[in-house]
Amino acid sequence: MSNSNSVCGFTQYGTLRNQFPTQTVAATTETPFTLNTDTGTTTCFVVVPSGGQIYGANAGLDVNANPSIIDRSPREYGLPSGDNNDQFSSNSWDGRPFKVRICGVGTAGHNAAQTLLFNLYQGTSSTLASDKIIGTTGAAFAIAQSTVNVSFNFMIEATLLWDATSQVLSGSYTGNIAGGTTSQFVTTTVVPNVVTGVTAANLSFLASVTLGNAASSTVTIREFVVDKL
């Protein structure tokens, strides 16, 4: 699902570094999504690139390409004509809208009271303590199966606007989740929080899942990216 204007994020799943693992969740505590490292996993943050960061090789965003290939540009179509690398500064996002999108699949552990809730956050806390919700799949989605696991998929996409003067992050989002024979859609909705005091370096995003019942479930993120509009 990554677009030619996707500038950062992750689109590969598997067991290698910077790929999404199949994450097992067996508790009703809200659980952030993780990314593989060389030695284990870490909370997955997608950070909008700015001039304060140095970028060399990046994992490409094209899901149809060999995931072991590392390019200088993460864009699906490669480097823009005449450029040595994609260049960004805080001005790249100052008063200009962009999209943040996450989607994935999974299997809900069987329980008559099982529900699923996915949230998209802005922030830098791996515990979600100070992070702000900017998108959601809506009310807890019920998958009432007491004897079998149920496959599902979900997506949240937020269109956001930030500027360096006000340091306000706002916008709108949509969300969707489906499993079994039912689905749930959140129509275009204003973000739950107008986030203030956001610097360019804190245009950072993460996501989570919350189960209604501790029956062991799995989630695999397929894509978590930022699109430049």
C-alpha positions in Angstrom: 0.0 0.0 0.0 3.0 2.4 0.2 2.8 5.2 -2.4 5.4 6.8 -4.5 5.2 9.8 -2.1 5.8 7.6 1.0 8.9 9.1 2.5 9.5 7.1 5.7 8.2 4.1 7.6 8.2 0.4 7.4 6.5 -2.0 5.0 8.2 -5.4 5.5 7.2 -8.1 8.0 9.4 -11.1 9.0 12.2 -11.9 11.4 14.9 -9.5 10.2 16.0 -6.1 11.6 13.5 -3.3 10.8 10.8 -5.8 9.9 7.5 -6.3 11.8 7.3 -9.5 13.8 4.1 -11.4 14.3 3.3 -10.0 17.7 1.5 -12.2 20.2 -0.8 -10.4 22.7 -2.2 -12.3 25.6 -3.3 -9.5 28.0 -6.0 -6.8 28.2 -3.3 -4.1 28.8 -2.8 -1.7 25.9 0.2 -3.0 23.9 2.4 -0.9 21.6 3.5 -2.4 18.4 7.1 -3.4 18.0 9.8 -3.7 15.3 12.6 -6.3 15.1 16.2 -5.3 16.1 19.4 -7.4 15.8 18.9 -8.6 19.4 15.1 -8.6 19.9 12.3 -6.1 19.5 11.7 -2.4 20.3 8.7 -0.1 20.2 8.1 1.0 16.6 8.2 4.7 16.1 7.8 6.3 12.7 9.5 9.7 12.8 9.0 12.3 10.1 12.4 13.2 8.7 13.8 16.7 9.4 17.0 18.6 9.0 18.3 17.6 12.4 18.7 14.0 11.2 21.3 12.3 9.1 20.2 9.6 6.7 22.3 7.1 4.8 20.9 3.8 3.5 17.2 3.1 4.2 15.1 0.0 3.8 13.0 0.5 0.7 9.2 0.9 1.0 8.3 -1.1 -2.1 6.7 -4.3 -0.8 7.2 -5.9 -4.2 11.0 -5.6 -4.0 13.5 -7.8 -2.3 13.3 -6.8 1.4 17.1 -7.4 1.8 17.9 -4.6 -0.6 18.9 -1.3 1.1 18.6 1.9 -0.9 19.7 5.4 -0.3 16.1 6.5 -0.7 13.2 4.7 0.9 10.8 5.9 -1.8 9.0 3.2 -3.8 10.3 4.6 -7.1 13.9 5.3 -6.0 15.7 8.6 -5.9 14.1 11.7 -7.3 15.8 12.8 -10.5 19.1 14.6 -9.9 19.2 14.0 -6.2 21.8 12.0 -4.2 19.3 11.4 -1.5 15.9 12.6 -0.3 16.5 15.8 1.5 14.2 17.1 4.2 14.2 20.0 6.7 11.6 21.2 9.3 10.4 23.5 6.5 9.3 20.4 4.5 6.4 20.0 6.9 5.8 23.5 8.1 2.2 24.3 7.2 2.0 21.5 4.7 -0.3 18.5 5.2 0.9 14.9 5.3 -0.6 11.5 5.9 0.3 8.8 8.5 -1.1 5.3 7.8 -0.9 2.0 9.6 -2.6 -1.3 8.6 -2.2 -4.9 9.6 -3.7 -8.4 9.9 -4.1 -10.8 12.8 -6.0 -13.6 14.5 -8.2 -12.9 17.5 -8.0 -15.5 20.2 -11.3 -17.3 20.7 -13.5 -16.0 23.5 -17.2 -15.0 23.5 -16.2 -11.6 24.9 -13.2 -10.8 22.7 -12.9 -7.3 21.4 -10.2 -5.4 19.5 -9.3 -1.7 19.6 -6.4 -0.1 17.6 -5.0 3.4 18.3 -2.6 5.6 16.4 -0.6 8.0 18.6 1.7 11.0 18.3 4.5 11.0 20.8 7.8 9.7 22.0 6.9 7.5 25.0 7.3 3.8 24.5 4.8 3.3 27.4 2.2 5.6 25.8 2.1 7.6 29.0 2.4 11.0 27.4 1.4 10.2 23.9 -1.7 11.6 22.2 -4.3 9.6 20.3 -4.7 11.0 16.7 -6.7 8.1 15.2 -8.6 4.9 16.2 -10.6 2.1 14.8 -13.5 3.4 17.0 -15.3 1.6 19.7 -14.0 -1.8 20.8 -14.8 -4.2 17.9 -16.5 -7.3 19.0 -15.4 -10.7 17.7 -17.7 -13.1 19.6 -16.3 -16.6 18.9 -16.1 -18.9 21.8 -14.6 -22.0 20.0 -12.4 -20.8 17.1 -9.9 -18.0 16.4 -11.0 -15.4 13.9 -8.8 -13.6 11.4 -9.2 -9.8 11.0 -7.6 -6.8 9.3 -7.5 -3.1 10.2 -6.3 0.3 9.0 -6.0 3.8 10.4 -5.1 6.8 8.2 -4.7 10.3 9.5 -4.3 13.5 7.4 -2.4 15.9 9.6 -1.2 19.5 9.6 1.6 21.1 11.6 3.5 24.3 11.6 6.6 25.5 13.3 5.1 28.8 14.6 2.0 27.5 16.5 3.6 24.0 17.0 0.1 22.6 16.8 -0.6 19.2 15.2 -4.2 18.7 14.1 -6.2 17.1 11.3 -8.6 14.2 10.6 -8.6 10.5 10.3 -10.5 7.4 9.1 -10.4 3.9 10.5 -11.6 0.4 9.5 -11.6 -3.0 11.1 -13.2 -6.2 9.9 -13.3 -9.8 11.1 -15.5 -12.8 10.8 -18.7 -11.6 9.1 -18.7 -8.0 10.4 -16.8 -4.8 9.8 -16.6 -1.3 11.4 -15.7 2.0 9.7 -14.9 5.3 11.2 -15.8 8.1 8.8 -13.6 11.2 8.5 -13.3 12.5 12.0 -11.4 15.3 13.6 -8.4 14.0 15.6 -9.4 13.5 19.3 -6.6 15.8 20.5 -5.3 19.1 19.2 -1.7 18.4 20.1 0.3 21.5 21.2 4.0 22.2 21.7 5.1 19.8 19.0 8.6 20.5 17.6 9.7 19.1 14.2 11.7 16.4 16.0 8.6 15.3 17.8 6.6 14.5 14.7 6.8 10.9 15.9 4.1 8.3 15.7 3.4 4.9 17.2 0.4 2.6 17.5 -1.2 0.0 19.8 -3.7 -2.7 20.3 -6.0 -3.4 23.3 -7.8 -6.7 23.7 -11.1 -7.1 25.6 -10.1 -10.6 26.8 -6.7 -12.1 27.5 -7.2 -15.0 25.0 -3.9 -15.1 23.1 -4.1 -13.2 19.8 -1.6 -12.2 17.1 -1.1 -9.1 15.1 1.3 -8.4 12.1 1.7 -4.9 10.9 1.9 -4.8 7.1 2.6 -1.1 6.7 3.3 2.0 8.9 4.3 5.0 6.8 4.3 8.7 6.3 3.1 10.1 2.9 4.2 13.6 1.8 1.2 15.4 0.1 
